[in-house]
Amino acid sequence: MRLLPQPASFDALTERYGPRYKWMVLFILGIGTVAGVLCTSSFNVAVPALTRHFGLGQDQVQWAMTGFLAAMTVAMLPTSWLLDRLGFRVVFLLALATLTAASVAGFFAPTFALVVAARIVQGAATGVLQPMGALALMRLFPPEIQGRASGILIFSIALTPAVAPSLAGIMLDRYGWESIFLLGTPFGVIAALAALYLLPAPRAAKPSPFDWFGLGWLTLGAIALIEGVSSLQHSGLSSPWTIAQGATALAAVLLYHRHARRHPAPIINLTLFAQRTFAMGALVAFAYGFGLFGSTYLIPVFLQNALAFKAAAAGIALVPSGIALVVMLPLAGRMADDYSPKWITVIGLVAFGVSFLVFAARGGNIPYREIIMATVLGRIGLGLILPALNLATLRHLAPHQLGQAAVVTSYARQLGGVMGVAIVAVFVQWRETLYGTTPPGIHTAYAQGFLLLAAVFAVAVIAACFMKTETPAVSTVS
């Protein structure tokens, strides 16, 4: 007796469900990605609770976030190869099963080391899930409706970090920080059940051998880079340990560059960066990830530590910005079909950066009304960026380049996110040692943290202006 449905081919499912089938696939992938994004964005609210529960400093507790993001970043790299070898269905289901198992393990973790271990496994599963939606969108939809499809895909994904802090804050206040581990589990289960019936069986493929050496060099470089940034707090800029980590990261990048030029099928093909639009888009993705994840970490901690909000109140303060994002995304998706995605991205980056300048200028004197206004402005900017950036970066590429290109842009965004969380956490704690942990000193420390994020977005705006507007290439999921 068969317990699981026999997967049908992509052509058979398309014939059965008609034109709506591609939208069904996009919806399933979006729901699965939501499960991972919830794990990404909800845990920031738990930072103060973890510091108290385990008696650790903020620079140590941030490893629960940076460990997740580092694993997420590294796990993206083999996604294109895994999809070619196993197909969307198998990879998607394996990633969801791993994410669910890690979430349950984290809920029962008795020590902080096991909390970090569970977060790392969660991050790895989320990293595999992240590029799949963008890749499916570029393969399934014609260029003239890719913006609309992107807006719908990102609607659920972008709504998640807007709603997650308030949900996580309520769960933390009522059930403890452990409950936050389970926040994404229902979405993972729903997506897996839908995928069993609706994602197609893989086509026969003969992928090239996996580039283990390339993955090793890039993993070493990412870990050394993260540890080097984190060691700024406990060792200082001029310490041998910090310098050694920076040198290791640089050496790993140079060795990968040498390796990629010789390997017939490197895990990241350097020829992608010969195209200016893609290279600038990857740089924008890095800076955007830095600012997005850095601010997602900083704002809830600022509201709790500097303004004395409770966890639930800090989350509720961000709800209006979530509503603004919900309203903006469908409009931004249609705009990306009708206008240049490049300039929509630039406008969104400017709006997001200005929202941090409001926090930086007002510091601890920012009233509740201005918190709402600043976060709403930031989410409007985010709503403009999300549908447009992938289109501006990927739309002009040839179909055979889309797999690696989608992974690279996701990798750049997540590496920026890793650096953003680590650098912002270390930077604010460093400024607290100078100004103190009580008002007005702590307000100054956080204001300078927001100023740092605004500067990063200024760099992203400059890079986005150098992108070209190019003719889209025409491109199925298997």
TAMO-V525226 format. One record per helix or strand. SS is the DSSP state (2 for helix, 1 for strand). FROM is the first residue (numbers start at 1). LEN is the number of residues. If there is no record, write none. Layout:
BEGIN
ss=[SS SS]
from=[FROM FROM]
len=[LEN LEN]
END
This chain:
BEGIN
ss=[2 2 2 2 2 2 2 2 2 2 2 2 2 2 2 2 2 2]
from=[10 58 63 79 112 143 177 185 212 240 270 276 311 319 341 368 399 441]
len=[45 4 14 29 29 33 6 14 23 23 5 31 6 20 25 27 37 25]
END
